[in-house]
Structures are given as structure tokens and as C-alpha cells.
Amino acid sequence: MDDEYTEQDTAERDRQGRGRLLLGGTLATVLLAAVGGTVGWVLADPGTPETGSTPAAAGPGPASPSEAPTTARPTTARATTTPPPAATSGGLTVPRLVGLDFEKARDELHDRKLGWRLVFGAGSGRTVTRTVPAQDTSVRPGTTVRVEVSGPAPEVEVPDLVGEDCADAADELGDVGLFPRYPTGNRGEVVAQVPAADATAHWNDQVAISCGGGSTPTSGVTPTP
């Protein structure tokens, strides 16, 4: 009887021991899991945002070189051409006469109210080779332009001036390339002339005319210097 009780009691104690063992293992597992979770939470960075959260937008940084506004520096244009000569009254300039027949050149100067002085050369021809002042130069009205001609002074026939007003006679001489000389003054009517009408002279020669009943001029043609 005692032996049977003893065996039953022993078996019961074995079952209880296994139950305690199983319960202890379960509790140990649960406890370890809890401790591990706590330790993991403590070690985790509390400042790290949760997965899927959007960080706050950063403020605008410095503009890139391509975005930075640029301001072009003002530039000053430099004159690269020579300024034209100062304009004179009415913008008058010496016309382009080089290469023209000298009579045509004289007419051009007359039309612009400029004087002229023909200087004939030792070559041949009637063309203008040079002017002083040079062509396109700004000048004042009345300026005398020196006109150099390639060849010698051509011959010209002296007009008949007797009986004409002295001023009109001077204009007629100028038309044919001659210049008047007034031995008795330049007022009144022409009463005599030297050389006589129809005589041969050359361009730039002088013709002596007596005006207003003065004395008769000496004979001969005086070339203009």
C-alpha cells in the first residue's frame, strides 16, 4: 500500500515538475522577448523620423551662377573715324575739279561764288591736275582757289570794248579768260583799249582799258603774273 502510494506520488511529482519546467520555459521566453523589445526601443534614435514621413523642405540656398542676375556694364563707344572738317557758312566746299577741262572748272567755281586763279603748266592738255585748297575742303564764300592746269595757256581773241560801260567791259574780258587793267580809273565808258579788238592774247593776259574820257593807255598786252 505504501509502495503504491509512493509510486503514484512520485509520478504525480514528475508531472508537476514537467509542468513547472514547461511554464518556466514559456515565461522565460516571454520575458526575454519583452526585454529585447525594450532594449531595442531604448537603443533606437528617438529623432529618426518614421518610415514614410516627409522631411521638412529646406530653405532656398544660394543661387547658382546660371540663376544669379547679371548686369551688363555700360560701354562707351569710341570714335574710330576722323571727324569731318568744321562746317563753314552754308557748308561750302571746293568742288572736285581734278580731271576736268579748266574752263569747266572755272564755271564750277563761279557757280559756287568762289574766285579762281589759273596756273598753266609746261605739259600738254587743258585738264586740271590740282587745286589749292584741295577739293572737298571747307571754305568761305569769295575764297580764291588756285587751279593748276596740265598744259600752257591757250590763245584767245581780244573783244571789242570801246563804247561799253567800264564794269561791263571787265565782265566781258573775264568771260574769255582776260583781266582788265585801269590806267585811268574804272568808272565811266570805255574810250580806248590796248591791245585793240581782235588782237591775239593768251589766257590770263591783261587788257588796259581807259574809262571816262581819260588818257589813252599805252600799247601792248600785259601778261598776268
TAWO-V393333 format. One record per helix or strand. SS is the DSSP state (A for helix, B for strand). FROM is the first residue (numbers start at 1). TO is the last residue. Records with the same first field share a line. If there is no record, write none. Layout:
SS = FROM-TO, FROM-TO
This chain:
A = 2-43, 89-91, 102-111, 166-175
B = 93-93, 101-101, 115-123, 127-132, 138-138, 144-151, 155-157, 165-165, 179-181, 189-194, 200-202, 205-211, 222-223
